[in-house]
């Protein structure tokens, strides 16, 4: 074998040869590549802020830098590089001989790198910028596991939490990679998984898939943008990542957090509105306002977090109860609160002797129609993505409400001999309420059954419970929303499709396992106890603040609250001067 006497097999460069700067090739390109497109607007990205929902700030700045040819490498990264670099340069004498070529062939040997590849060079830089920004953790994807291994080592070095979505086929074929990643303290999830909306949607359509890098990217990006103080760390080509983000934007997974704030505020507002309906005609306006202000902060907000707060949430995670769009949070809490306040206030003047019928039936139908239309946004929007699950939630909303309307009319016809428009409107709302906790968890046939069941139950509650116990619930918030919400939660435990479940548990009908049903019942019980206890405390405090009474005096009640409390009337008499 002939070889140069002056060139050894292995060349080991000293540390002083390590670069002090990164080279940015775009700065020297005569023609720049096409700009990246904002996945939300599909317009060219021109500002780092457009990438910061996904990436660290400094990385976003560097990605858009087309002018600086050299970027200084921070000292902390240089110190780390000295542990694994420079990589030895190997003269491939044997290959040269086999090929019979006069060419001199070299290769850069990365086997000395602790992660087994050159990818640690990039991983440590990205972890550094995440730590510099003050992030708690990052997410990424990995295929065969080299990138996941590199980033797990880098995150361990800087004390960052890391979640790695690994292509499912590789996850089970390469247990060593999985073990190495876990050794460095990272969490590794086989993708597609049931931990994200993207993963659940893919599993629902292709339950036997072995996964793909695109799916893993989608899950990693979704987790990053929906987790506080977390970003995505780039392990693939940026455009590929943005394509994954584009899909999530179109589906509603990537959106400004302020949208979620507004969405949750709308839930809170409708919940408060349900409560007020129970108290019509007798409650002090100031007392009601004070009660609801305290109640939304002390009862509603903590309850919403208990159900929808994700990992560590008491009802949603620890108990494992499912509530897609507000069965516990909105309807049980508001219906029960309305009942408690009704009992504390007492009945309206003449209740039981005077018929309190709806004063304007067309307005009742109009209000029900507006509720019905708005409910699509609540139930469909609770998926936070424009995907198949959101479409299912909307379809189930239509199905259950229609079934609830029909079954109410049937019951009303049998009981009184006359179907009414007010009854149809009430049945419509009852159907909407019962499907709310399971809107994205059940199939349309189950939504139909839920709607058919709820109206007889709510009709019985409204027509018999009020008479038996003598309480005056002006808008039947408890009978419709409270009872309907409880029934919906229980039926979700029967009909939940396992592949759609947030917890991975399916309903009794599908699995023969009663664990989800038990969780649903336990979640309802906990909700009832929390609401009952806190309602009594808040009501007592507000009552003391308003001179020992939540109720207006007899004269004001007789005059009517519109006139006595607000100085106006919904139906002023025509005197020729109006």
Phi, psi and omega in degrees: 000124179266137178206157179293136178288339186266350183245112179285166175299317185238126178249119179250110180283145176288163183300329183295347178274355177298138181292149177258352182220152169268144179266126178259099187295334182298330181295335182254004179281132178292322177237117180287149176294164178303141182293153174292148181257138174294121184295341178275321184252345184060024174255155180305138178279124182240344183235141178303330182301334180288343179256349190286348173291338183250314188252162172298153184300308184297323178293322177297319178298315181294325180296333182258006182277110178249007187244325183272114181288332183230135181238123182299137176273123180302150183303320182298324178288320178299320178298318179293319181304327183294344178280338185227357179229161001287150174283138180295146176261124187251127173277120185274066182299318182297318179293319177302317181293316180298321181281342183062040185249144174284352181293147176261118187251130177234152169222152183265116186271116181258008180296338177287342180294130182304330180273353178086005179204171178289351189294342176296332179301319178278322184299317182295325179293316181292323176294322179300313182292328175294317178295318179300323181285350180085021180288153177274325183200173179221166175232159176200175174243162173209147179267275178282343175117353182295313181294318178299321177296313181299312183290325178298321176295316180296317180292324176297321180297321182260003176072038180255143170287143181221132171245121182250122173265110184256135178311127191303319180303316179289325181305316182273339180272340185233069182297332179297316179300316178302315181294320179296315179300316179293328178300324178279003173094005180276155173266128182243131185235126176290131185247134008282149183233173176266016181270349181228160175297319179298315180296316180297320179297318179293318179294325179295324181274322182226077186296338183260010182296146176269001175091175179204165179295322179298319177295317179297321177298314181302317181291319180295317179295316180300315180297320181296314185280348179252006179245132180296140174057043183220148176222167177268140178251128189287119174246353182230188178294135186302317181299325177295320178296316180295328175295319175297318178295324178300316178299320179290325177295314178298328180272351179093010182278329179251113183201158179300140183299335180297332176296316178297322177300313180296319180299315179292328176296322178297320175301313181298319181295316181293327178296315178297322180296323179297318180300314184297330180299330181291335194258009188306137170090001185208350186264144176294135182298316180297319180295318179296318179296316180296315180301312183293323178299315178290318184299319180297326180278321188269327184252301188297307184300311176299322179295318177300319179291322178300327183269315188250010187282359178077214184303128179089350179293141191293308184278315185287325185254302184294310177284325178085023179280146181255135175212098188294314188219018171123023177301309176285309191295316185263301195279314178295316182296316182287318180297316179292320178298318177300318179296314181300314181292324176301315180294324180287323182283329187086178185276157175293159178302128177081005180298131183094339177250328178253138179278116177267078179272157176304133186280343181209098185297318176302324177293324176300313179296320178297315179298318178296321178295319178294318176300314181302314180295314181293334181296331176301320179293319179295309184286312178293321181291340181290350173281337181061021177207144176271069185237192183295327179292318176299318177297319177298317180299319179293316178299316178296326178297315177297314185296311183293320180294319177296316179295320178297320179296313182296313182293327177294317179298321179295312180298317180298318179297318180291320187279318185247345182088358184219118170284140184235159177291323176296320177296317177299319179295319180293318177297323176301312181294319179300319177296322177295318182295313188293330182273347185303312181294337183242017188306317181261008184248344187243160176276161182303323178298322178292321176300321177299313179298318180299318179293322179291327182282321192294321185296313176302322180293312180293323177300315178297318180296317183287318186279335186247319182297317180298320179290317184293317185259349172075019179272155185246089177262098192303319182248016177053044180296318180290313182297325182265304185279312181297304180295316179298320178294318178297314180298319179297320178297318179293315181294329174299323176294342177269319193251001182298130176283125185305321182291342180261349185292138175292331184265352184086353179267139178257168180289162181302323181299324183271321190254340188073004181257126184271006187297317179294318178301317178297318178298319179298314180295317179297320177298321178294316179299315179299317178301313181298315182296313181300311182296315182300309183295311183291324177300315181297320179294311181297317180298320179296318179296312181295320178301318178295323179292334182250050171057037173079012181209137174268353190253147175290163179284170186298321181295316179295321179294320179294321179291330184105138186290332177303312182282313187287324184265333188232351178067032180211168181222143177288331183227073179293143179290150181271117182248000184093349182249354183290000000 
